[in-house]
Amino acid sequence: MTILTKAAIGAGIITAALLATQLLPRDVTVMRKAQVNASPSDVIALLASNEGYQKINPYKASDENLKITLFGPSSGVGSGFHFDGKDGKGSQTVARVTDTSIMFDIDMGTMGQPKQIVEVRPNAGGSAVEWRMEADLGRNPIARIFGLFMDGMIGKTLDQGLSNLNTAA
């Protein structure tokens, strides 16, 4: 086999692998649910508050050196914080608040711009809370491969946040 033939086969394999990654899901959602012993309005008020969110921030337990800088109003749309820690650097901003849900825009630069949505429904003894992270991985083949492992990477964090929420609320 000539060098040219080997190069053509190698290029064909790489092209096929890149095309195959485009068959992987572009959108990824990781979701966790829990019962929280607080009313929906108390849960939403806690999450919509800069200082309140820091009481349940799931990353604080796993990163003692996490740096948080609050910005914007103390609560509601536009409030948020910058973070810098072992899991990344970026910002989280309250983008929408309703009586039953809150949405956060997260900006981690080249690592992505996922959204977190927390939906709260009244339930016996408190609230049924659904916390999910949604990400559009675009056409990036590496991101799409990482998308296959997102539930394992982010799920534990959402579980910790729900546990913290139940304690704080």
Secondary structure in CASP SS format (residue, H / E / C, confidence):
PFRMAT SS
TARGET T0000
AUTHOR 0000-0000-0000
METHOD secondary structure of the structure
MODEL  1
M C 1.00
T C 1.00
I H 1.00
L H 1.00
T H 1.00
K H 1.00
A H 1.00
A H 1.00
I H 1.00
G H 1.00
A H 1.00
G H 1.00
I H 1.00
I H 1.00
T H 1.00
A H 1.00
A H 1.00
L H 1.00
L H 1.00
A H 1.00
T H 1.00
Q C 1.00
L C 1.00
L C 1.00
P C 1.00
R C 1.00
D E 1.00
V E 1.00
T E 1.00
V E 1.00
M E 1.00
R E 1.00
K E 1.00
A E 1.00
Q E 1.00
V E 1.00
N C 1.00
A C 1.00
S C 1.00
P H 1.00
S H 1.00
D H 1.00
V H 1.00
I H 1.00
A H 1.00
L H 1.00
L H 1.00
A H 1.00
S E 1.00
N H 1.00
E H 1.00
G H 1.00
Y H 1.00
Q H 1.00
K H 1.00
I H 1.00
N C 1.00
P H 1.00
Y H 1.00
K H 1.00
A H 1.00
S H 1.00
D C 1.00
E C 1.00
N C 1.00
L C 1.00
K E 1.00
I E 1.00
T E 1.00
L E 1.00
F E 1.00
G C 1.00
P C 1.00
S C 1.00
S E 1.00
G C 1.00
V C 1.00
G C 1.00
S C 1.00
G E 1.00
F E 1.00
H E 1.00
F E 1.00
D E 1.00
G E 1.00
K C 1.00
D C 1.00
G E 1.00
K E 1.00
G E 1.00
S E 1.00
Q E 1.00
T E 1.00
V E 1.00
A E 1.00
R E 1.00
V E 1.00
T C 1.00
D C 1.00
T C 1.00
S E 1.00
I E 1.00
M E 1.00
F E 1.00
D E 1.00
I E 1.00
D E 1.00
M C 1.00
G H 1.00
T H 1.00
M H 1.00
G C 1.00
Q C 1.00
P C 1.00
K E 1.00
Q E 1.00
I E 1.00
V E 1.00
E E 1.00
V E 1.00
R E 1.00
P E 1.00
N E 1.00
A C 1.00
G C 1.00
G E 1.00
S E 1.00
A E 1.00
V E 1.00
E E 1.00
W E 1.00
R E 1.00
M E 1.00
E E 1.00
A E 1.00
D E 1.00
L C 1.00
G C 1.00
R C 1.00
N C 1.00
P H 1.00
I H 1.00
A H 1.00
R H 1.00
I H 1.00
F H 1.00
G H 1.00
L C 1.00
F C 1.00
M H 1.00
D H 1.00
G H 1.00
M H 1.00
I H 1.00
G H 1.00
K H 1.00
T H 1.00
L H 1.00
D H 1.00
Q H 1.00
G H 1.00
L H 1.00
S H 1.00
N H 1.00
L H 1.00
N H 1.00
T H 1.00
A H 1.00
A C 1.00
END
